[in-house]
């Protein structure tokens, strides 16, 4: 039981880091995820194990894929490249091309 609780707290801390990196309050994440504020608090405290449906809602609110959510958790750090890919995957083709041009222009010669 102690291992399970430790795992839940570790996962909750990971969710909190992702939320904070997006400058979201628990309330804002709850609204974006279509979850209750209490559910977000309990996840972040490691007080319960979210279902697949809840995880799906959470990833939508954080704008990451399920793969990125768990990949970042497994590596104990956020994979910013994977998060950027998740963000770009939600854009139109024209917007992706525009973002690429901006990035290339910003880092050309570095």
SEGU-443599 format. One line per 5 residues: number of its first residue (from 1); for each residue x, y, z of N, C-alpha, C. Coordinates in steps of 0.2 Angstrom, whole numbers, plus 5000, padded with zeros to 4 digits. Layout:
// SEGU-443599
NUM> X:Y:Z:X:Y:Z:X:Y:Z; ...
END
This chain:
// SEGU-443599
1> 5004:4994:5000:5000:5000:5000:5004:5006:5000; 5010:5006:5004:5014:5012:5004:5017:5014:4997; 5019:5008:4993:5022:5010:4987:5016:5013:4982; 5010:5010:4983:5005:5013:4979:5004:5021:4980; 5004:5022:4987:5003:5029:4989:5009:5033:4987
6> 5015:5031:4987:5021:5035:4985:5020:5036:4977; 5018:5031:4973:5017:5032:4966:5012:5037:4965; 5006:5037:4968:5001:5042:4967:5003:5049:4969; 5007:5050:4974:5010:5056:4976:5015:5059:4971; 5019:5054:4968:5024:5056:4963:5020:5058:4957
11> 5015:5054:4955:5011:5056:4949:5008:5063:4950; 5005:5064:4956:5002:5070:4957:5006:5076:4957; 5012:5075:4959:5017:5080:4959:5019:5082:4952; 5019:5077:4948:5021:5078:4940:5015:5082:4937; 5009:5080:4939:5003:5084:4936:5004:5091:4938
16> 5005:5092:4945:5006:5099:4947:5011:5103:4944; 5017:5100:4942:5022:5103:4938:5020:5105:4932; 5016:5101:4928:5014:5102:4922:5009:5108:4922; 5004:5108:4927:4999:5113:4928:5003:5120:4929; 5008:5120:4934:5011:5126:4935:5015:5129:4929
21> 5018:5124:4925:5022:5126:4920:5018:5130:4914; 5011:5129:4915:5007:5132:4910:5003:5138:4914; 5006:5139:4920:5003:5145:4924:4995:5144:4925; 4993:5138:4926:4986:5137:4927:4985:5136:4935; 4979:5139:4937:4977:5137:4944:4974:5130:4943
26> 4972:5127:4949:4969:5121:4949:4962:5122:4946; 4959:5128:4948:4952:5129:4945:4952:5130:4938; 4957:5133:4935:4958:5134:4928:4959:5127:4924; 4963:5123:4927:4964:5116:4924:4958:5112:4925; 4954:5113:4930:4948:5109:4931:4943:5111:4926
31> 4942:5117:4924:4938:5120:4919:4940:5117:4912; 4946:5118:4911:4949:5116:4904:4948:5108:4903; 4948:5104:4909:4948:5097:4909:4941:5094:4909; 4937:5099:4911:4930:5096:4912:4930:5091:4918; 4934:5093:4923:4934:5089:4929:4932:5094:4935
36> 4931:5091:4941:4930:5096:4947:4937:5098:4950; 4936:5104:4953:4942:5106:4956:4945:5101:4962; 4940:5098:4965:4941:5093:4970:4945:5087:4967; 4943:5085:4961:4947:5080:4957:4954:5082:4956; 4955:5088:4953:4962:5090:4952:4966:5090:4959
41> 4963:5093:4964:4967:5093:4971:4968:5086:4973; 4964:5081:4972:4965:5074:4974:4970:5071:4970; 4970:5072:4964:4975:5069:4959:4982:5072:4961; 4983:5079:4962:4989:5082:4964:4992:5080:4971; 4987:5078:4975:4989:5075:4982:4991:5068:4982
46> 4989:5065:4977:4990:5057:4976:4985:5054:4980; 4979:5057:4981:4974:5054:4985:4969:5049:4982; 4970:5049:4975:4966:5043:4972:4969:5042:4965; 4967:5036:4962:4970:5034:4956:4965:5036:4950; 4967:5040:4946:4962:5042:4941:4961:5037:4935
51> 4954:5037:4933:4953:5032:4928:4955:5034:4921; 4955:5030:4916:4957:5032:4910:4953:5038:4907; 4947:5038:4908:4943:5043:4906:4945:5050:4909; 4947:5050:4916:4949:5056:4919:4956:5058:4917; 4960:5053:4915:4967:5054:4912:4966:5058:4905
56> 4961:5055:4902:4960:5058:4895:4958:5066:4896; 4953:5067:4901:4951:5074:4902:4957:5078:4904; 4961:5075:4908:4967:5079:4911:4972:5081:4906; 4973:5076:4901:4978:5077:4896:4975:5083:4891; 4968:5083:4890:4965:5088:4886:4966:5095:4889
61> 4965:5095:4896:4966:5101:4899:4973:5104:4899; 4978:5099:4900:4985:5101:4900:4988:5102:4893; 4984:5100:4888:4986:5100:4881:4992:5096:4879; 4992:5090:4882:4997:5085:4881:4994:5078:4879; 4998:5074:4875:4995:5068:4874:4996:5063:4880
66> 4993:5058:4880:4993:5053:4886:5001:5050:4886; 5003:5049:4880:5010:5047:4879:5015:5052:4883; 5014:5058:4881:5018:5063:4884:5018:5064:4891; 5011:5063:4894:5010:5064:4901:5014:5058:4905; 5014:5052:4902:5017:5047:4906:5025:5047:4904
71> 5027:5049:4898:5034:5049:4896:5037:5054:4901; 5034:5060:4902:5037:5065:4906:5037:5062:4914; 5032:5059:4916:5032:5056:4922:5037:5051:4923; 5038:5046:4918:5043:5041:4919:5050:5043:4919; 5051:5049:4915:5058:5052:4915:5059:5057:4921
76> 5054:5058:4925:5054:5063:4930:5056:5070:4928; 5055:5071:4922:5056:5078:4920:5051:5079:4914; 5049:5085:4912:5045:5086:4907:5049:5086:4900; 5046:5083:4895:5050:5082:4889:5046:5088:4885; 5050:5094:4885:5047:5099:4881:5046:5099:4874
81> 5051:5094:4871:5050:5093:4863:5043:5089:4862; 5042:5084:4866:5036:5081:4865:5030:5085:4867; 5030:5090:4872:5025:5094:4873:5024:5099:4867; 5029:5101:4864:5029:5106:4858:5025:5102:4852; 5027:5096:4851:5024:5092:4846:5017:5091:4847
86> 5015:5090:4854:5008:5089:4855:5004:5096:4854; 5007:5101:4855:5004:5108:4854:5003:5109:4846; 5009:5107:4843:5008:5108:4835:5003:5104:4832; 5002:5098:4835:4998:5093:4832:4991:5096:4832; 4989:5100:4836:4982:5103:4836:4981:5109:4832
91> 4987:5111:4828:4986:5117:4824:4985:5115:4816; 4983:5119:4812:4982:5118:4805:4989:5117:4802; 4989:5115:4796:4995:5114:4792:4998:5121:4791; 4994:5126:4789:4997:5132:4788:5000:5135:4795; 4997:5134:4800:5000:5136:4807:5006:5133:4808
96> 5007:5126:4807:5013:5123:4808:5018:5125:4804; 5017:5126:4798:5022:5129:4793:5024:5136:4796; 5020:5140:4798:5021:5147:4800:5026:5146:4807; 5024:5142:4811:5028:5141:4817:5035:5138:4816; 5035:5134:4811:5042:5132:4809:5046:5137:4806
101> 5043:5141:4802:5047:5147:4799:5049:5152:4805; 5045:5153:4810:5047:5157:4815:5053:5154:4819; 5052:5148:4821:5058:5144:4824:5064:5144:4821; 5064:5143:4814:5070:5143:4810:5073:5150:4810; 5069:5155:4809:5071:5162:4809:5075:5164:4816
106> 5071:5162:4821:5074:5163:4828:5081:5160:4829; 5082:5154:4827:5088:5150:4829:5092:5149:4823; 5091:5152:4818:5096:5152:4812:5103:5154:4814; 5108:5150:4813:5114:5152:4814:5117:5150:4822; 5112:5147:4826:5114:5145:4832:5117:5138:4833
END
